[in-house]
Amino acid sequence: EPEVTQTPSHQVTQMGQEVILRCVPISNHLYFYWYRQILGQKVEFLVSFYNNEISEKSEIFDDQFSVERPDGSNFTLKIRSTKLEDSAMYFCASSERGQETQYFGPGTRLLVL
Amino acid sequence: AQKVTQAQTEISVVEKEDVTLDCVYETRDTTYYLFWYKQPPSGELVFLIRRNSFDEQNEISGRYSWNFQKSTSSFNFTITASQVVDSAVYFCALSEAGGGNNRLAFGKGNQVVVIP
């Protein structure tokens, strides 16, 4: 069964460093998303992406964040200058169409020291 | 404003007992979608069910069942004859169709602990 994959599974970085989180959505899906979950809290929407552009972003998704689909399979989230409060689990998701079920990847646990 | 409320933070049950998780949502849209996801201790988010606002039929899938009531804006989830493998955090989520938004708004989750 097709699934969303994410790399790396864990990332430790120093405050102020740039990180890139990678995702490979399900191949026939057209909508891609990033969410984050701070430890012990609920899952929060960051951004959605369709047709090679951001379709919606939350107030969390400020200028430090960017997304890109560099090729036909990868979807990345970049955090330019990480802060301690960026430590969280980051989930990528994809859906075949808008409003369809979003399938989540296993997540990348980011720890900023 | 919180759009999805899951009031019970942690629920402990003894194996084989039933457990019901409450989800109350808030939206002004007439078209919306409701979801339940399971997050086991390993951390991934596993899709369980999607329901659109026009389909109020209750659904049963094995030991899982869902009760959707628009009149009370609730989409409750019951696990029948719970098993240890059901121990997880369960999230209810809402997607509103208005404005082309696809974001999922999650509740805070219900931590279910099944005691053998």
Interface residues (C-beta under 8 A of the other chain):
Chain A: Y31 Y33 Y35 Q41 K42 V43 E44 F45 S48 S55 E56 S58 M89 F91 A93 S95 G98 Q99 E100 T101 Q102 Y103 F104 G105 P106 G107 R109
Chain B: Y33 F35 Y37 G43 E44 L45 V46 F47 R50 F91 A93 S95 A97 G100 N101 N102 R103 L104 A105 F106 G107 K108 G109
